[in-house]
């Protein structure tokens, strides 16, 4: 077999092995070292079993990942999210927004979506948002006689917004994989994120208006809630979290701090917020640190394995084979974008977003200049597309998170059915971005020029 054929065998074998359920990071490292040993084998220079360049490459890749300044922001943002999750703010936030939006059709669903969006933006951890809101808002909507499918779709879709709306951990990972400025990515993701969230809100209010039985209006209280009390509720629940998020994001976008410095500010702000709500205990702090370290280690070792695997794959000529294959298809830029997004959409069924970004997206990145596609625009499309990986059967993780804590009478098929309308809205948003790409480029150009 030629080296390029070995490279394609390497990629196919990797896909087969991960489908069997082997840990992806260690599979990448093992296959990278194994095939790399063959690729770099030199009998003349070999004195011992370890006289092979693959081991030098592996050590260098590990050091490069651990010293990457972009990735420094990940543990800090994760810690902010985990500590905010334990600050007992979400229940107050949902109650306040339910009261503030009570005159809207589907008011509890609107409150749940806004709470999900804020909380998801602060944490960036889909499972934590869906689970917590599933324990808090989902039962409240069911008690208010909301349709099970309608209520479950709101929780599942709202919980995924955090991987798109800055400060998103997913965008940090994409920036590290692609070399695109994380600051420009954050600016580019703002309007698409708000556009998608706005479409969700329009859908909720529209469905509740056209089909009132899906979301019955709450009964008016015997005594109207005074405006001053509502203002106090907003000041003590909505604004603290919103100010924390805006402070972090504003410091990044306006160049007042690097992403890592802003993430450190966010982590300190999360601690202050937890202390203010009297939720900062030693056990919660220890648990937050443990979860942060565990998730960060997973991401870093995925990067080490992916970069080792990719280096060997490229050295064997695999990247050139893929490049020639795509060129031979004679695709237009639109056709290439559609093909790439379909592949990523399908990969979202068995894989997590982190694995898709770190392992498979780098295969597409060298092809972007051939079609004159901006990697920033491509990254925002991917961030939108990956919303569907949490909502689309058979591996819709948001649905499984919610089913795990939902009442027994709520069926998984009902949760799937409630999530599907939001999948179509993601696709519509992607089409809108392609037709109007300035939605992505407007803020980066405004803040930073070309």
C-alpha positions in Angstrom: 0.0 0.0 0.0 1.1 3.5 -0.7 1.4 6.1 2.0 -1.8 8.0 0.9 -3.7 4.7 1.0 -2.3 4.1 4.5 -3.6 7.5 5.5 -7.1 6.8 4.3 -7.0 3.4 6.1 -5.9 5.3 9.2 -8.9 7.7 9.0 -11.4 4.9 8.2 -10.1 2.7 11.0 -10.4 5.6 13.5 -14.0 6.2 12.6 -14.7 2.4 13.0 -13.0 2.3 16.4 -14.8 5.3 17.8 -18.1 3.8 16.7 -17.3 0.8 18.9 -17.2 3.2 21.8 -13.5 3.5 22.6 -12.4 6.7 24.3 -11.8 9.2 21.5 -8.8 11.1 22.9 -6.8 8.0 23.7 -7.8 6.4 20.4 -6.4 9.4 18.6 -3.2 9.3 20.5 -2.7 5.5 20.1 -3.5 5.6 16.3 -1.3 8.7 15.8 1.6 7.1 17.5 1.0 3.7 15.9 0.7 4.9 12.3 3.3 7.6 13.0 5.8 4.9 14.0 5.3 3.4 10.6 5.4 6.8 8.8 8.6 8.0 10.5 10.4 4.6 10.7 14.1 4.8 9.7 16.0 1.5 10.1 19.4 3.2 9.6 18.9 5.7 12.5 17.1 3.2 14.8 19.2 2.1 17.8 16.5 1.4 20.3 12.8 0.8 20.0 12.1 4.4 20.9 14.4 5.9 18.2 11.5 7.2 16.2 10.5 10.8 15.4 6.9 10.2 16.4 7.7 10.3 20.1 9.4 13.7 19.6 6.3 14.9 17.7 4.0 13.6 20.4 5.9 15.4 23.2 6.1 18.6 21.2 2.4 18.5 20.4 1.6 18.0 24.1 3.7 20.9 25.1 2.2 23.2 22.3 -1.3 22.4 23.5 -0.6 23.0 27.2 1.2 26.3 26.4 -1.6 27.5 24.1 -2.7 31.0 25.3 -6.1 30.6 23.7 -6.9 27.5 25.6 -6.1 29.2 28.9 -9.6 30.8 28.8 -11.3 27.4 28.8 -10.8 26.4 32.5 -11.6 29.9 33.7 -14.9 30.1 31.7 -15.7 26.6 32.9 -15.1 27.5 36.5 -17.3 30.6 36.1 -20.1 28.5 34.7 -19.9 25.8 37.3 -19.8 28.2 40.2 -22.7 30.3 38.8 -24.6 27.0 38.4 -24.3 26.5 42.1 -25.2 30.1 43.1 -28.9 29.4 43.4 -29.7 32.2 41.0 -31.5 30.3 38.3 -34.7 29.7 40.3 -35.0 33.4 41.2 -34.3 34.4 37.6 -37.0 32.1 36.2 -39.5 33.3 38.8 -38.7 37.0 38.0 -39.0 36.5 34.3 -42.2 34.6 34.6 -43.7 37.5 36.5 -42.2 40.1 34.1 -43.6 38.4 31.0 -46.9 37.2 32.4 -49.0 39.2 29.9 -47.3 37.5 26.9 -48.8 34.4 25.3 -46.7 31.4 26.6 -45.2 33.6 29.3 -43.6 30.7 31.2 -42.1 29.3 28.1 -40.7 32.8 27.2 -39.3 33.1 30.7 -37.8 29.6 30.5 -36.1 30.3 27.1 -34.6 33.6 28.3 -33.4 32.0 31.5 -31.9 29.1 29.5 -30.2 31.6 27.2 -28.7 33.6 30.0 -27.7 30.6 32.0 -26.3 28.8 29.0 -24.3 31.8 28.0 -22.8 32.1 31.5 -22.0 28.4 31.7 -21.6 27.1 28.2 -22.4 23.6 29.5 -25.5 22.2 27.8 -26.1 19.3 30.1 -26.0 21.4 33.2 -28.4 24.0 31.8 -31.0 21.4 30.4 -30.8 19.4 33.6 -31.2 22.3 36.0 -34.0 24.0 34.0 -35.6 20.6 33.6 -35.8 20.3 37.4 -36.9 23.9 37.8 -38.9 25.2 34.8 -40.2 22.1 33.2 -42.3 20.9 36.2 -43.7 24.4 36.6 -44.8 24.5 33.0 -46.4 21.1 33.3 -48.3 22.2 36.5 -49.6 25.2 34.4 -51.0 22.6 32.0 -48.5 23.3 29.2 -48.3 20.7 26.4 -45.4 18.2 27.2 -43.9 18.5 23.7 -44.1 22.3 23.7 -42.5 22.7 27.1 -39.8 20.1 26.5 -38.8 21.7 23.2 -38.3 25.1 24.9 -35.9 23.6 27.5 -33.9 21.5 25.1 -33.5 24.3 22.5 -32.8 27.1 25.1 -30.1 25.0 26.8 -28.0 24.7 23.6 -27.7 28.4 22.9 -24.7 28.7 25.1 -22.4 27.0 22.6 -23.2 29.8 20.1 -23.7 33.0 22.1 -20.4 34.4 23.5 -18.6 33.9 25.7 -18.8 30.4 24.2 -16.3 27.7 25.0 -17.0 26.1 21.6 -15.8 29.2 19.8 -12.6 29.2 21.9 -12.0 25.6 20.8 -12.7 26.5 17.1 -10.3 29.5 17.4 -7.5 27.2 18.7 -8.1 24.7 15.9 -8.4 27.2 13.1 -6.2 30.1 14.1 -9.1 32.6 13.8 -9.0 35.4 16.3 -11.3 34.5 19.2 -12.2 38.2 19.6 -13.4 38.4 16.0 -15.3 35.1 16.4 -17.1 36.5 19.5 -18.1 39.6 17.6 -19.2 37.6 14.6 -21.3 35.3 16.7 -23.3 37.9 18.6 -25.9 38.9 16.0 -26.4 35.3 14.7 -26.9 34.2 18.3 -29.5 36.8 19.0 -31.1 36.1 15.7 -31.6 32.5 16.5 -32.8 33.3 20.1 -35.2 35.8 18.6 -36.6 33.3 16.2 -37.1 30.9 19.1 -39.0 33.6 21.0 -41.2 34.4 17.9 -42.0 30.8 17.5 -43.0 30.4 21.1 -45.2 33.4 21.2 -46.7 32.6 17.8 -47.5 29.0 18.7 -49.0 30.1 22.0 -51.1 32.7 20.3 -52.4 30.4 17.5 -52.9 27.4 19.8 -53.6 28.7 23.3 -54.2 25.2 24.6 -50.4 24.5 24.3 -49.6 27.2 26.8 -52.6 28.3 28.9 -52.4 31.8 30.3 -51.7 31.9 34.1 -54.4 33.0 36.4 -54.2 36.6 37.5 -53.1 37.0 41.1 -55.7 38.3 43.6 -53.5 41.4 44.2 -51.3 42.8 41.3 -47.6 42.6 41.9 -46.3 46.2 42.7 -43.9 47.6 40.2 -41.4 48.3 42.9 -41.4 44.6 43.9 -40.8 43.6 40.3 -37.9 46.1 40.0 -36.4 44.6 43.2 -36.8 41.1 41.8 -35.0 42.1 38.6 -32.2 43.9 40.4 -31.6 40.8 42.6 -31.8 38.1 40.0 -31.7 39.2 36.3 -29.2 42.1 36.4 -26.4 40.4 38.5 -26.0 37.6 36.0 -26.5 39.9 33.0 -23.9 42.4 34.2 -21.4 39.6 34.8 -21.9 38.3 31.3 -21.8 41.7 29.7 -18.7 42.7 31.7 -16.8 39.7 30.5 -18.0 40.0 26.9 -17.5 43.8 26.8 -14.0 43.5 28.2 -13.1 41.2 25.3 -14.9 43.0 22.5 -13.7 46.4 23.3 -10.1 45.3 23.8 -10.0 46.1 27.5 -8.7 42.5 28.3 -7.7 39.4 26.5 -10.1 36.5 26.5 -8.0 34.8 29.2 -8.0 37.9 31.4 -11.7 38.4 30.9 -12.4 34.8 31.8 -10.4 35.3 35.0 -12.6 38.4 35.7 -15.7 36.2 35.1 -14.4 33.5 37.4 -13.9 36.0 40.2 -17.3 37.5 39.4 -18.8 34.1 39.7 -17.3 33.6 43.1 -18.6 37.1 44.2 -22.0 36.2 42.9 -22.1 32.9 44.7 -21.0 34.6 47.9 -23.6 37.3 47.6 -26.3 34.7 47.3 -24.8 32.8 50.3 -24.2 29.8 48.1 -20.4 29.7 48.3 -19.6 26.7 50.4 -16.4 24.6 50.6 -18.2 21.6 49.0 -19.6 23.6 46.1 -16.2 25.2 45.5 -14.4 21.9 45.6 -17.0 20.3 43.2 -16.7 23.2 40.8 -12.9 23.0 40.7 -13.1 19.2 40.2 -15.5 19.5 37.3 -13.5 22.3 35.7 -10.3 20.2 35.8 -12.0 17.1 34.5 -13.6 18.9 31.5 -10.4 20.9 30.7 -8.3 17.8 30.8 -10.7 16.1 28.3 -10.4 19.1 25.9 -6.7 19.4 26.1 -6.0 15.6 25.6 -8.4 15.7 22.6 -6.3 18.5 21.2 -3.1 16.5 21.8 -4.5 13.4 20.2 -6.1 15.3 17.3 -3.0 17.3 16.4 -0.8 14.1 16.6 -3.2 12.2 14.4 -3.6 15.1 11.9 0.2 15.5 11.7 0.7 11.9 10.8 -2.3 11.9 8.5 -0.9 14.9 6.6 2.7 13.5 6.5 1.3 10.3 4.9 -0.4 12.4 2.2 -4.0 12.0 3.4 -4.7 15.7 3.4 -3.6 15.9 -0.2 -5.9 13.0 -1.1 -8.8 14.8 0.5 -7.9 18.0 -1.3 -7.7 16.4 -4.7 -10.9 14.5 -4.2 -12.8 17.7 -3.3 -11.2 19.6 -6.3 -12.2 16.7 -8.6 -15.9 17.1 -7.5 -15.8 20.6 -9.2 -18.0 22.1 -6.5 -19.2 25.7 -6.2 -18.6 27.5 -2.9 -22.3 27.0 -2.0 -22.2 23.3 -2.9 -19.0 22.9 -0.7 -20.6 24.7 2.2 -23.7 22.5 1.9 -21.6 19.3 1.7 -19.5 20.4 4.7 -22.5 21.3 6.8 -24.3 18.0 5.9 -21.3 16.0 7.0 -21.0 18.0 10.3 -24.8 17.6 10.9 -24.4 13.8 10.5 -21.3 13.7 12.7 -23.4 15.4 15.4 -25.4 12.2 15.9 -22.7 10.0 17.3 -20.2 12.6 18.4 -19.9 15.5 20.9 -19.3 19.1 19.5 -15.8 19.1 21.0 -14.8 16.0 19.1 -16.2 17.4 15.8 -14.4 20.7 16.2 -11.1 19.3 17.2 -10.9 16.2 14.9 -13.0 16.7 11.8 -13.2 20.5 11.2 -9.4 20.7 10.6 -10.0 18.5 7.6 -12.2 21.2 6.0 -10.1 24.2 7.0 -7.3 23.8 4.4 -10.0 23.6 1.7 -11.6 27.0 2.5 -9.1 29.1 0.5 -10.0 27.0 -2.6 -13.5 28.2 -2.4 -12.8 31.7 -1.1 -14.7 31.1 2.2 -13.9 33.1 5.3 -13.0 30.7 8.2 -14.7 33.1 10.6 -18.0 32.8 8.6 -17.4 29.0 8.3 -17.0 28.8 12.1 -20.2 30.6 12.8 -22.1 28.3 10.5 -20.6 25.3 12.3 -21.6 26.8 15.7 -25.2 27.1 14.4 -25.1 23.6 12.9 -23.9 22.0 16.1 -27.1 23.3 17.8 -28.8 20.5 15.9 -26.5 17.8 17.3 -28.2 18.2 20.7 -31.7 18.3 19.3 -31.8 15.7 16.5 -32.7 12.0 17.1 -31.4 9.4 17.6 -28.5 10.9 19.7 -30.2 14.2 20.8 -28.3 14.6 24.1 -30.5 17.5 25.3 -33.5 15.2 25.0 -31.8 12.5 27.0 -30.7 15.0 29.7 -34.3 16.2 30.0 -35.7 12.7 30.0 -33.4 11.7 32.8 -35.1 14.1 35.2 -38.6 14.5 33.6 -41.7 12.9 35.2 -42.3 9.3 34.1 -45.3 10.1 32.0 -43.2 12.4 29.6 -42.1 10.1 26.8 -38.8 10.5 24.9 -40.7 10.6 21.6 -42.6 13.7 23.0 -39.3 15.4 23.8 -38.0 14.6 20.3 -41.1 16.0 18.7 -40.9 19.2 20.7 -37.3 19.8 19.7 -37.7 19.3 16.0 -39.3 22.7 15.2 -36.2 24.4 16.6 -33.9 22.3 14.3 -35.8 23.7 11.3 -35.2 27.2 12.8 -31.5 26.5 13.0 -31.5 25.6 9.3 -33.5 28.7 8.4 -31.0 30.9 10.3 -28.1 29.2 8.4 -29.8 30.1 5.1 -30.3 33.7 6.3 -26.6 34.0 7.1 -25.6 32.7 3.7 -27.9 35.1 2.0 -26.9 38.0 4.3 -23.3 37.3 5.4 -23.0 40.9 6.8 -24.9 39.6 9.8 -21.7 37.8 10.7 -19.2 40.3 9.4 -20.9 43.6 10.6 -19.6 43.7 14.2 -16.1 42.4 13.5 -15.7 45.1 10.8 -17.2 47.8 13.1 -15.0 46.9 16.1 -11.8 45.9 14.4 -12.0 46.9 10.7 -11.0 44.3 8.0 
